[in-house]
């Protein structure tokens, strides 16, 4: 009896191991694009202006963001 179950169990292991894993669903809620301005350097660091635009995939309004990256040292 054990000799008959062994080959079947081995075949089942190989079949299950070869099954593709479930793939995650990608979700897109919008796109963020940014532009980084040129650097203004100082003796102790530098600054860069950043402007970003977020465009949702639905019909809601586009959002605009701005900021500054500051580096010291």
N, C-alpha and C positions, 0 to 999 in steps of 0.2 A: 504493500500500500504506500509506504514512504517513498519507494522508488518511482512511483507514478506521480506523486504530488511534486517532487523535486523539479522535474523539467517544466511543469506547468507554472510553478512559482517563479522559476528563473525567467521564463518567457514573459510573465506578467511584470516582473521588475524591469526588464528591458523596454517593454512597451510604455510603462508609466514614466520611465526616465527620459524617454524620447519625446514625450508630450511637451508642446511649447508652453512656456509659462504665460500666465495672463498678463496682457500689456496694460499699463496704466493709461487712462484716458487723459488726453491733454485738454486743458481748459484755458481759454484765452479771454481775458476781460478787458484788454486794451493794449495800447502800445505807448511806451515812453521813449521819447527821443530827446537827447540833450546836446547842446553845443557848448563847448568850453572855449572861452576867449583866450587871448594871448596873456602871457605872464607879465606881471609888473613886479620886478625884483627890487628888493631892498637889501641893505647890508645884513639884516638878521632874518630874512625870509622872503616870501613872495606871495602874491595873491592872484587868483584867476576868477573871473566872472563866469557864472554858469546860468544858462537859460534852458528850461525843459518844457516840453509840451506833452501832455497825456491825452491820448485820443481813445475813448472807450469804444468797444465794439458795438455797443447798442447806440441808440439815437440820442444819448444825453450829451450835454455840452462838453467841449474841449476845455481842459484846464491848463493854465500857464503858470510856471514856477520859475523863480530866479533865486540866485544865491551867490555866495562867494566861497571859494576854497582858499584857506589861508594856511601857509606853511611857515613854521618858525624853525630856526636853527641852521 
